[in-house]
């Protein structure tokens, strides 16, 4: 009562009976719970009331007795509570309402309506007449255990007096447009067996179950422990294919945007397989755009199989999870991936990052240097190096593949599946790695000679780096004056020369200096270095 019909007169009478349970006689219990004995027991219960000095209005006779429909169905209904989230969802959504003091006849009608609704759902799934609107509502519940419960319980619901055939009964529920049809109450049952990824069923001898035939009840609700589950694998497969198609429908724009950014990953000679996927996606988009929301929801599972199944099955499910913005960046990240591929050993990459974190400002590209605050020394930007590590980790299977291209689409799909979902963090990390690839490469290189050469090239490109040159040769003190002043500031010596420049990062402008000794070291390093990549640039700078 509390589970299905809270606060109804039936629920309230059950509570009253429970409160006086220990004082009830067997005749009173039978009068309340056994409709077939009620007429015979009426006199005994009334006599007991008179002998006990209890008025009929204070006895069990004052309560509306349990109906044959409730008695026949309660075990069947409780099975839903224990085994079926789908049944509980549909009951709570479509049938659970306010039963405050409503008579038991209303409860009987609700039980019958729900039973017919439940059976109509099973018939519609088996016959593929279920509309998209219902599938959208229940698709998350269509798993083997739920469908098994659905099939067994509907096979146990039938017109009173019928045996192996469950008679069809029309549903009075306005929530269900399908009519119930006859279905066989199973003479065989089955156990699931996994074979090559598909569900198979072994037929075994039927398990007998006594029918719950309650006198006066129009229907019977038999709790079957086994039955005909031959249609279960087909229902699961059918709904799974439709669910994939429905997800495609909801992701068409994203699919059409991301697919063009995947061609570069596949061997040019075998890109026709991806072209097929793109063509089918566009074809589905064209047809679905002709349907409004109501027309789409009115389509049936059978129509899906005849019209959309073949094309939708060509689209790999993982494509629905790909972020177009990310794979647009991947298309531009070839140089980053090629560079990272040269560092396949994790320990070597980690060591390069650790060494880079210890480099000085002279050895670090300006874009990767993080100035210290409150008098603290600066250091290479740890956040950007962490972003590079994120790129290397997330795209590991793309970066370190054996060939430059995947031979065909079937090889790319498993890699995309194993990479997992992306995020804005990964997008930002990859974009940073693309924009600062040369600077990152310079920072992680072991050669200080290379760092000096690259620094000279960056200085020369003052427009892009925001660097402006200014040479000072101020004479502030003679050596004699310097000695007598007791100053330890050698920058004030006669003839001292240093290089001063400003670095602009956003709205922050900082002053940088390099003294003559450092300049001479830089000159020596540049002259002695041999760097094939930057040699042409150095020749331009230093003829």
C-alpha positions in Angstrom: 0.0 0.0 0.0 2.7 2.5 1.0 4.8 1.6 -2.1 2.2 2.0 -4.8 -0.9 3.7 -3.3 0.2 5.9 -0.4 -2.5 7.5 1.7 -5.3 5.7 -0.2 -8.1 4.1 1.8 -6.5 0.7 1.1 -3.2 2.0 2.6 -5.0 3.4 5.6 -6.9 0.2 6.3 -3.7 -1.9 6.0 -2.2 0.4 8.7 -5.2 -0.1 10.9 -5.2 -3.9 10.5 -1.4 -4.0 11.2 -2.0 -2.0 14.4 -4.5 -4.6 15.8 -2.9 -7.6 14.1 -2.0 -9.5 17.4 -5.6 -9.4 18.6 -7.3 -10.5 15.3 -8.8 -14.0 15.0 -8.1 -16.3 12.1 -11.7 -15.7 10.8 -11.1 -11.9 10.8 -7.8 -12.3 8.9 -9.4 -14.6 6.4 -12.4 -12.2 6.0 -10.0 -9.4 5.1 -7.6 -11.2 2.9 -9.6 -14.1 1.3 -12.4 -12.8 -0.8 -13.7 -16.3 -1.6 -14.4 -16.9 2.0 -15.9 -13.6 2.9 -19.6 -14.6 2.6 -19.1 -17.7 4.8 -17.1 -15.8 7.4 -19.3 -12.7 7.7 -21.5 -14.3 10.4 -18.6 -15.7 12.4 -16.9 -12.3 12.5 -20.1 -10.5 13.6 -20.7 -13.1 16.3 -17.2 -12.7 17.6 -17.7 -8.9 17.7 -20.9 -9.3 19.8 -19.2 -11.8 22.1 -16.2 -9.5 22.6 -18.4 -6.5 23.1 -16.8 -4.8 20.1 -19.0 -2.9 17.7 -18.7 -3.8 14.0 -17.5 -0.2 13.3 -14.5 -0.8 15.5 -13.6 -4.2 14.1 -12.1 -5.5 10.9 -15.6 -5.2 9.3 -15.2 -1.4 9.3 -12.4 -1.6 6.7 -12.8 -2.0 3.0 -11.4 -5.5 2.3 -8.5 -6.3 0.0 -9.8 -6.7 -3.6 -9.1 -9.8 -5.8 -7.1 -7.5 -8.2 -4.8 -6.4 -5.4 -4.4 -9.9 -4.0 -3.6 -11.3 -7.5 -1.1 -8.6 -8.5 0.8 -7.6 -5.4 3.6 -10.2 -5.8 3.9 -9.3 -9.5 4.1 -5.5 -8.7 6.7 -6.0 -6.0 8.9 -7.8 -8.4 9.2 -4.5 -10.2 10.3 -2.7 -7.1 13.0 -5.3 -6.5 14.2 -6.0 -10.1 13.2 -3.3 -12.6 14.3 0.4 -12.6 12.4 0.7 -15.9 9.1 -0.3 -14.3 9.6 1.9 -11.3 10.4 4.8 -13.6 7.3 4.4 -15.7 5.1 3.8 -12.6 6.3 6.9 -10.9 6.1 9.0 -14.1 2.8 7.9 -15.5 0.8 6.2 -12.8 1.9 7.3 -9.3 -0.6 10.0 -8.3 -2.5 11.3 -5.3 -4.5 8.4 -3.9 -5.8 10.3 -0.9 -8.7 8.3 0.4 -9.6 7.1 -3.0 -11.6 3.8 -3.0 -10.0 0.5 -3.8 -11.9 0.3 -7.1 -9.7 3.2 -8.4 -6.6 1.2 -7.3 -7.8 -1.9 -9.1 -8.3 0.2 -12.3 -4.8 1.7 -12.0 -3.2 -1.8 -11.6 -5.0 -3.0 -14.7 -4.0 0.1 -16.7 -0.4 -0.2 -15.7 -0.3 -4.0 -16.5 -1.7 -3.3 -20.0 0.7 -0.4 -20.5 3.6 -2.6 -19.5 2.5 -5.4 -21.8 2.0 -3.0 -24.7 5.6 -1.8 -24.2 6.9 -5.4 -24.5 4.8 -6.0 -27.6 6.0 -2.7 -29.2 9.7 -3.5 -28.6 9.3 -7.0 -30.0 7.3 -5.9 -33.0 9.5 -2.7 -33.5 6.4 -0.6 -33.5 7.5 1.6 -30.6 7.8 5.3 -31.5 10.9 7.3 -31.1 9.2 9.4 -28.4 8.9 6.3 -26.1 12.5 5.2 -27.0 13.8 8.6 -26.1 12.1 8.3 -22.7 13.4 4.8 -21.8 16.6 4.2 -23.8 18.8 4.4 -20.8 16.9 1.5 -19.2 17.1 -0.9 -22.1 19.8 -3.3 -20.8 19.6 -7.1 -20.7 18.4 -7.4 -17.0 15.6 -4.9 -17.6 14.4 -6.4 -20.8 14.5 -9.9 -19.2 12.2 -8.6 -16.4 9.9 -7.0 -18.9 9.5 -10.2 -21.0 9.0 -12.5 -18.0 6.5 -10.3 -16.2 4.4 -9.6 -19.4 4.3 -13.3 -20.1 2.9 -13.8 -16.6 0.1 -11.3 -17.1 -3.0 -12.6 -18.8 -6.8 -12.9 -18.7 -8.1 -15.0 -15.9 -8.6 -18.6 -17.0 -6.2 -18.6 -19.9 -3.2 -21.0 -19.8 -0.4 -21.0 -22.3 -1.7 -18.1 -24.4 -1.9 -14.7 -22.9 -5.0 -13.0 -24.2 -4.7 -9.6 -25.7 -6.2 -6.8 -23.6 -6.7 -3.3 -24.6 -5.0 -0.6 -22.6 -7.2 2.1 -21.1 -4.1 4.2 -20.3 -4.0 7.4 -22.3 -0.2 7.2 -22.0 0.0 4.2 -24.3 -1.0 4.2 -27.9 -0.1 0.6 -28.6 -2.6 -2.1 -28.0 -1.6 -5.3 -26.2 -1.3 -8.4 -28.4 -1.2 -12.1 -27.5 2.1 -13.5 -26.4 3.2 -16.9 -25.4 3.7 -17.6 -21.8 6.9 -19.4 -22.1 7.3 -23.2 -22.3 11.0 -22.7 -22.3 13.6 -20.5 -20.6 17.0 -19.4 -21.3 20.3 -18.5 -19.7 22.6 -15.9 -21.2 25.8 -17.1 -22.9 28.5 -14.8 -24.2 29.9 -15.7 -27.6 31.9 -13.4 -29.8 30.5 -10.3 -28.0 26.9 -11.2 -28.7 24.2 -12.5 -26.3 23.0 -16.0 -27.0 20.4 -18.0 -25.2 20.4 -21.7 -24.2 16.9 -23.2 -24.1 16.2 -25.4 -21.2 13.1 -27.1 -19.7 10.4 -24.8 -18.5 10.1 -24.0 -14.8 6.6 -24.5 -13.7 5.0 -21.7 -11.7 1.6 -21.8 -10.1 -0.8 -19.2 -11.6 -2.1 -16.7 -9.2 -5.8 -17.2 -9.8 -7.9 -15.2 -7.4 -11.7 -15.7 -7.6 -13.4 -12.5 -8.8 -10.2 -11.1 -10.5 -10.5 -10.4 -14.2 -6.7 -11.0 -14.8 -3.9 -13.2 -13.4 -0.4 -12.0 -12.6 1.9 -14.9 -12.5 5.5 -14.4 -11.2 7.6 -16.5 -13.7 11.1 -17.6 -12.9 11.8 -18.4 -16.5 10.2 -17.9 -19.9 10.7 -17.2 -23.6 13.7 -14.9 -23.8 14.6 -15.6 -27.5 13.8 -12.0 -28.5 16.0 -10.4 -25.8 19.2 -10.2 -27.8 17.4 -8.7 -30.8 15.7 -6.0 -28.6 19.0 -5.0 -27.0 20.8 -4.8 -30.3 18.0 -3.0 -32.0 17.6 -0.3 -29.3 21.4 0.1 -29.1 21.6 0.8 -32.9 18.7 3.3 -32.6 20.3 5.0 -29.6 23.5 5.5 -31.6 21.5 6.9 -34.5 19.7 9.3 -32.1 23.0 10.5 -30.7 24.2 11.1 -34.3 21.0 13.2 -34.9 21.9 15.3 -31.8 25.5 15.7 -32.9 25.3 16.3 -36.6 26.8 19.8 -36.6 29.7 18.7 -34.5 30.3 15.6 -36.7 30.3 17.5 -40.0 32.8 20.0 -38.4 35.2 17.5 -37.0 35.5 14.9 -39.7 37.4 17.1 -42.2 40.1 17.6 -39.6 40.8 13.8 -39.4 41.8 13.2 -43.0 45.5 14.1 -42.4 45.8 11.3 -39.9 45.0 8.6 -42.5 47.1 7.3 -45.4 46.2 9.4 -48.5 45.5 6.2 -50.5 42.9 5.0 -48.0 41.0 8.1 -47.1 37.9 6.9 -49.0 36.8 5.1 -45.8 36.5 8.4 -44.0 34.9 10.0 -47.0 32.2 7.3 -46.8 31.5 8.3 -43.2 31.4 12.0 -44.1 29.0 11.3 -47.0 26.6 9.3 -44.8 26.6 11.9 -42.1 25.7 14.7 -44.6 23.0 12.4 -46.1 21.5 11.8 -42.7 21.6 15.5 -41.9 19.8 16.3 -45.2 17.0 13.9 -44.4 16.6 14.7 -40.8 16.4 18.5 -41.4 13.2 17.9 -43.3 11.5 16.5 -40.2 10.2 18.7 -37.4 10.4 17.5 -33.8 7.0 15.9 -33.7 7.5 14.1 -37.0 10.8 12.7 -35.7 9.2 11.5 -32.5 6.4 9.8 -34.4 8.8 7.5 -36.4 9.0 3.9 -35.3 11.9 1.5 -34.6 10.9 -0.5 -37.7 11.2 2.7 -39.8 14.7 3.3 -38.4 15.9 -0.1 -39.4 14.6 0.3 -42.9 15.7 3.9 -43.5 18.6 5.0 -41.3 20.3 1.9 -39.8 22.8 1.1 -42.5 24.1 4.7 -42.8 24.2 5.4 -39.1 26.2 2.2 -38.4 29.0 3.6 -40.6 29.7 6.4 -38.2 32.1 5.3 -35.4 30.6 6.1 -31.9 33.8 7.8 -30.8 33.4 10.4 -33.5 30.5 11.8 -31.5 32.8 12.6 -28.6 35.5 14.5 -30.6 35.9 18.2 -30.1 36.1 20.0 -33.4 38.2 22.8 -31.9 40.8 20.3 -30.6 41.2 18.4 -33.8 41.5 21.6 -35.8 44.5 22.3 -33.6 45.8 18.8 -34.0 45.9 19.4 -37.8 48.3 22.3 -37.1 50.4 20.5 -34.5 52.5 18.4 -36.9 55.8 20.1 -36.0 55.0 19.8 -32.2 54.3 16.0 -32.6 57.4 15.5 -34.7 59.6 17.2 -32.2 58.1 15.3 -29.2 58.5 12.1 -31.1 62.2 12.6 -30.9 61.9 12.2 -27.1 60.2 8.8 -26.8 61.6 7.8 -23.4 59.6 9.2 -20.5 62.6 9.6 -18.2 64.5 11.6 -20.8 61.6 14.0 -21.3 61.2 14.4 -17.6 64.9 15.0 -17.2 64.8 17.7 -19.9 62.0 19.5 -18.1 63.8 19.4 -14.8 67.0 20.8 -16.4 65.0 23.5 -18.2 63.5 24.6 -14.9 67.0 25.3 -13.6 68.1 27.5 -16.5 68.9 31.2 -16.1 67.1 34.1 -17.8 69.9 34.2 -20.4 69.3 30.6 -21.3 65.4 30.9 -21.4 63.4 32.4 -24.2 61.6 35.6 -23.2 58.2 34.1 -23.8 58.9 31.3 -21.3 60.5 33.4 -18.5 58.4 34.2 -15.5 59.7 37.2 -13.5 59.9 36.9 -9.8 57.7 38.9 -7.5 58.5 40.7 -4.2 62.2 40.5 -4.8 62.1 36.8 -5.6 64.3 35.5 -8.5 62.5 34.6 -11.8 62.4 31.2 -13.4 61.2 29.4 -16.5 57.4 29.3 -16.6 56.5 26.0 -14.9 52.8 26.2 -16.1 53.8 26.2 -19.8 56.1 23.2 -19.3 53.3 21.4 -17.5 51.0 22.1 -20.4 53.6 20.6 -22.8 53.7 17.5 -20.6 49.9 17.4 -20.8 50.0 17.4 -24.6 52.6 14.7 -24.7 50.6 12.5 -22.3 47.1 13.0 -23.9 48.3 12.6 -27.5 50.9 9.9 -26.7 49.3 7.3 -29.1 49.2 9.8 -31.9 52.7 11.1 -31.4 54.5 7.8 -31.0 52.7 5.7 -33.7 55.0 3.7 -35.9 54.0 5.3 -39.2 53.3 8.9 -40.1 49.8 8.0 -41.0 47.3 5.3 -39.9 46.9 2.9 -42.8 43.1 3.1 -42.7 40.2 4.4 -40.6 39.8 1.1 -38.7 43.3 1.7 -37.1 42.6 5.3 -36.1 39.2 4.6 -34.4 40.7 2.4 -31.5 43.3 5.0 -30.8 40.7 7.8 -30.6 38.7 5.6 -28.2 41.6 5.0 -25.9 42.6 8.7 -25.8 39.4 9.4 -23.8 37.5 12.7 -23.5 39.1 16.0 -24.1 38.8 19.2 -22.2 39.4 22.9 -22.4 42.6 22.4 -20.5 43.9 20.1 -23.3 42.8 22.5 -26.0 44.7 25.4 -24.3 47.8 23.3 -23.7 48.0 22.2 -27.4 47.4 25.8 -28.6 50.2 27.0 -26.4 52.6 24.3 -27.6 51.9 25.2 -31.2 52.4 28.9 -30.7 55.6 28.5 -28.6 57.0 25.3 -30.1 60.4 26.9 -31.1 60.8 28.5 -27.7 59.9 25.3 -25.9 62.3 23.4 -28.1 65.1 25.9 -27.4 64.5 25.7 -23.6 64.5 21.9 -23.5 67.6 21.5 -25.7 70.7 20.6 -23.8 73.1 22.8 -25.8 73.7 26.2 -24.2 75.3 27.2 -27.6 72.0 26.7 -29.3 70.3 28.7 -26.6 72.6 31.6 -27.2 72.2 31.5 -30.9 68.4 31.4 -30.6 68.6 34.3 -28.2 70.5 36.4 -30.7 67.9 35.7 -33.3 65.1 36.7 -30.9 66.9 40.0 -30.1 67.2 40.8 -33.8 63.5 40.2 -34.3 62.7 43.1 -32.1 59.2 43.8 -33.5 57.7 40.3 -32.7 59.5 40.1 -29.3 58.7 43.6 -28.1 62.4 44.4 -27.5 63.9 47.8 -28.0 67.6 48.4 -27.9 69.3 51.2 -26.1 73.1 51.4 -25.6 74.5 53.6 -22.7 78.1 54.6 -22.2 77.7 56.9 -19.3 80.8 58.3 -17.5 79.8 59.0 -14.0 83.0 58.5 -11.9 86.7 58.4 -12.6 88.6 55.4 -11.3 90.2 57.6 -8.6 86.8 59.0 -7.7 85.4 55.5 -7.6 88.2 54.3 -5.3 87.8 57.2 -2.9 84.0 56.9 -2.8 84.2 53.4 -1.3 81.4 52.4 -3.7 81.1 48.7 -4.7 78.9 49.6 -7.8 81.2 48.8 -10.7 78.5 50.0 -13.1 79.5 53.6 -12.3 83.1 53.1 -13.5 84.5 55.3 -16.3 84.0 53.7 -19.7 81.5 51.1 -18.4 79.2 49.9 -21.2 76.1 47.8 -21.0 73.1 46.8 -23.0 69.7 47.9 -21.8 66.3 46.9 -23.3 62.7 46.7 -22.3 60.5 43.7 -22.5 56.8 44.1 -22.8 54.5 41.3 -21.6 50.9 42.4 -21.9 50.6 45.6 -20.0 53.8 45.1 -17.9 57.0 46.6 -19.1 60.3 45.5 -17.5 63.8 46.8 -17.9 66.6 44.3 -18.7 70.4 44.7 -18.8 73.4 42.8 -20.0 76.8 44.0 -18.9 79.9 44.0 -21.1 81.3 40.7 -19.8 78.0 38.9 -20.6 77.9 40.5 -24.0 81.4 39.3 -24.8 80.5 35.8 -23.6 77.4 35.9 -25.9 79.6 37.0 -28.8 82.1 34.2 -28.3 79.4 31.6 -28.1 77.7 32.8 -31.3 80.9 32.9 -33.2 81.9 29.4 -32.2 78.5 27.8 -32.4 77.5 25.7 -35.4 73.7 25.4 -35.7 72.4 24.3 -39.1 68.9 25.3 -38.4 69.6 28.9 -37.5 72.8 29.4 -39.4 71.2 31.3 -42.3 69.6 33.7 -39.8 72.9 34.3 -38.0 74.6 35.1 -41.3 72.0 37.7 -42.0 72.5 39.2 -38.5 76.3 39.0 -38.6 77.6 39.2 -42.2 
